[in-house]
């Protein structure tokens, strides 16, 4: 239909030069539209072919991925089975560890009970020793107190004896001192008497000596005068 219209348009252009321009313009426009439509259709066909190939390739890839997914599922199943086996082993190990922990706990409790019993026994022994030491200390303190009281009594008695003896000695010393003082006073008095006598004797001697000296001087003077007269 479009091609016949184009032919008629061309014929009209050739037959009618006066109206050819407008008709030609419309024909050219329509021809351009048809050409564009044909080009778009061709482009669409050309584009659809690679798209189909791409779809096929994508389908192949999807199949390949599906196969890979199946293999992966198998691998996952195997890994799951392996994991379940490891989980069972782990549970067994955990159970064994729990048993070991329980055994260790029981052993620790038994050891703690033994240690507690031993500690209580030692505490009782220590209390017994402490009580014995306290009793011994009390006995020792009693003995020391008795000895101290005895020694104090002896010291008081000795002090009393010494005081009595000291009083006697003091009386003797006082008597001796009194006697010595009396003797000293008597001696001093005698010495004083002797001094008075000596003073008197000294005075007499001094007078005699003075008299004799005066006589000697007078004799000497007279002798000197006589000698002078003789000359």
Secondary structure, 3 states (H helix, E strand, C coil): CHHHHHHHHHHHHHHCHHHHHHHHHHHHHHHHHHHHHHHHHHHHHHHHHHHHHHHHHHHHHHHHHHHHHHHHHHHHHHHHHHHHHHHHHHHHHHHHHHHHHHHHHHHHHHHHHHHHHHHHHHHHHHHHHHHHHHHHHHHHHHHHHHHHHHHHHHHHHHHHHHHHHHHHHHHHHHHHHHHHHHHHHHHHHHHHHHHHHHHHHHHHHHHHHHHHHHHHHHHHHHHHHHHHHHC
